[in-house]
Amino acid sequence: MAVDKHQVMAASTMVEPDVGEDQTHISAFLAGDEAAFNQLVLKYRKPVYAVAYRFTQNHEEADDLAQETFLRAYQSLVHFRGDSSLKTWLLRIVSNLSLNHLKSGRISKDSGGEPEEHALAADPTGLNQILEDEERLALRKAIAKLPPKQKETLMLKTFQDLTCEQVAEIMQCSIGTVKANLFNAVQKLKNMLGEARHG
């Protein structure tokens, strides 16, 4: 089968639509088009916010961290080399900001009462909802106790549904380290949740 050199050249220059679209917005922004940056914010605000919220469990702090992420991106987009996707780069920024926020001890949990109060207000006989809420609360508390790197790995892999390769790129570590962090996080969660059930 003969291969047309034009087909090979066309295939080699093809770019994923998201990457090409992102690059178009980046180039426009760097040329002075502020609206192009706003398009990037609109496109990535949900995943950036989701990572921040998974770390903080607080809407206000997650909003602040997402805003700080986009401010940092705005200030340093000129240095973005494109070695990774823009999404990966933004998730790396928000992960680092969230970890630093955790280390600083400035996390405050959303207030809103106990899970039982919410379930009973919605359905006075909602025993199943109470149990589900208690399990979610126990899981959130257990995740909060994980070491920062294990927590970050778990958040990115499980809650953002990223591949191990993407998590490794964001965390700037090896795939083996990602897998080890994930394994250790899951084992610790199993132990903590088992103790909570039997304790």
RAZI-V53982 format. One record per helix or strand of 3 or more residues. SS is the DSSP state (a for helix, b for strand). FROM is the first residue (numbers start at 1). LEN is the number of residues. Records with the same first field share a line. If there is no record, write none. Layout:
SS = FROM-LEN / FROM-LEN
This chain:
a = 5-9 / 17-14 / 34-23 / 59-21 / 86-19 / 115-8 / 127-18 / 148-12 / 164-8 / 175-24
